[in-house]
Amino acid sequence: MVSLAGVVGTLVLVGLNTAIAALLTRFFRVRLDTRWGPVVFTLFITPVVLIAPTLLLGSVVPPVFESPAALIAIALLLPLTMGVAFDYLWMPSPDEVDLPTDYRQENSPRR
């Protein structure tokens, strides 16, 4: 039988993993200047990072997953998909964001 703590723990896990996936996707899009770099890093590094919160929260609150395939689908693939979609579809492109100029950067000596 599924407990309330298990359902809440699963929702927290999915929300946390979605936030981490969105932040890592944005970080890779901002920092990497190549065309395929952000895509490759997001698809191959972000799932590895998402394993840590899954293991930590899964040890505190028992999740409601019955099989390893359900764990991978709900705790890793669903948040990864939602995080990437959030960053690519809802957030503006890093090239479209105007950053304020800092006085100290403008007047600093060049190296």
C-alpha positions as CSV (number, residue, x, y, z in Angstrom):
1,M,0.0,0.0,0.0
2,V,1.2,3.5,-0.9
3,S,1.7,5.8,2.1
4,L,1.2,9.6,2.1
5,A,4.9,10.1,3.0
6,G,5.9,8.1,0.0
7,V,3.7,10.2,-2.4
8,V,4.9,13.4,-0.9
9,G,8.5,12.2,-1.0
10,T,8.1,11.3,-4.7
11,L,6.6,14.7,-5.5
12,V,9.5,16.4,-3.7
13,L,12.0,14.3,-5.5
14,V,10.5,15.0,-8.9
15,G,10.3,18.8,-8.2
16,L,13.9,18.9,-6.9
17,N,15.2,16.9,-9.8
18,T,13.3,19.1,-12.3
19,A,14.8,22.3,-10.7
20,I,18.3,20.8,-10.9
21,A,17.8,19.7,-14.5
22,A,16.6,23.2,-15.5
23,L,19.5,24.9,-13.7
24,L,22.1,22.6,-15.3
25,T,20.6,23.1,-18.7
26,R,20.7,26.8,-18.3
27,F,24.3,26.7,-17.0
28,F,25.4,24.6,-20.0
29,R,23.6,26.9,-22.5
30,V,25.2,30.0,-21.0
31,R,28.8,28.6,-20.5
32,L,29.3,26.6,-23.7
33,D,29.6,28.4,-27.0
34,T,29.4,25.4,-29.3
35,R,26.2,24.4,-31.1
36,W,26.0,20.8,-29.7
37,G,27.9,21.3,-26.5
38,P,24.9,22.2,-24.3
39,V,22.8,19.3,-25.7
40,V,25.5,16.7,-25.2
41,F,26.3,17.9,-21.7
42,T,22.6,18.1,-20.7
43,L,21.9,14.6,-22.0
44,F,24.9,12.8,-20.6
45,I,25.9,14.7,-17.4
46,T,22.6,15.9,-16.0
47,P,21.2,12.3,-15.4
48,V,24.4,11.4,-13.5
49,V,23.9,14.5,-11.3
50,L,20.2,13.6,-10.8
51,I,21.2,10.2,-9.3
52,A,22.6,11.9,-6.1
53,P,19.3,13.5,-4.9
54,T,17.4,10.4,-5.9
55,L,19.6,8.2,-3.7
56,L,19.5,10.7,-0.8
57,L,15.8,11.4,-0.8
58,G,15.1,7.7,-1.6
59,S,16.9,6.7,1.6
60,V,15.1,9.1,3.8
61,V,11.5,8.6,2.5
62,P,10.8,5.3,0.8
63,P,9.6,6.0,-2.8
64,V,6.4,4.5,-4.2
65,F,8.2,2.9,-7.2
66,E,7.6,-0.9,-7.6
67,S,10.3,-1.5,-10.3
68,P,13.7,0.0,-11.3
69,A,12.2,1.0,-14.6
70,A,9.5,3.1,-12.9
71,L,12.2,4.7,-10.7
72,I,14.3,5.6,-13.8
73,A,11.2,6.9,-15.7
74,I,9.7,9.0,-12.9
75,A,12.7,10.1,-10.9
76,L,15.2,10.7,-13.8
77,L,13.6,10.9,-17.2
78,L,10.5,12.9,-16.3
79,P,12.4,15.6,-14.4
80,L,15.1,15.8,-17.1
81,T,12.5,16.2,-19.8
82,M,10.5,18.9,-17.8
83,G,13.7,20.8,-16.8
84,V,15.0,20.9,-20.4
85,A,11.6,21.9,-21.7
86,F,11.3,24.6,-19.1
87,D,14.7,26.1,-20.0
88,Y,14.4,25.8,-23.8
89,L,10.7,26.7,-24.2
90,W,9.9,29.1,-21.3
91,M,13.2,30.9,-20.5
92,P,14.6,33.4,-23.0
93,S,17.7,32.4,-25.0
94,P,21.0,33.4,-23.3
95,D,21.8,35.6,-26.4
96,E,18.6,37.6,-25.9
97,V,19.2,38.6,-22.2
98,D,20.8,42.0,-21.7
99,L,23.2,42.0,-18.8
100,P,23.9,45.2,-16.9
101,T,27.4,46.5,-17.3
102,D,29.4,46.8,-14.1
103,Y,31.4,49.9,-13.5
104,R,34.3,47.9,-12.1
105,Q,34.5,45.8,-15.3
106,E,34.5,48.8,-17.6
107,N,37.3,50.5,-15.7
108,S,39.4,47.6,-14.8
109,P,42.8,47.4,-16.5
110,R,43.1,44.9,-19.4
111,R,45.4,41.9,-18.8
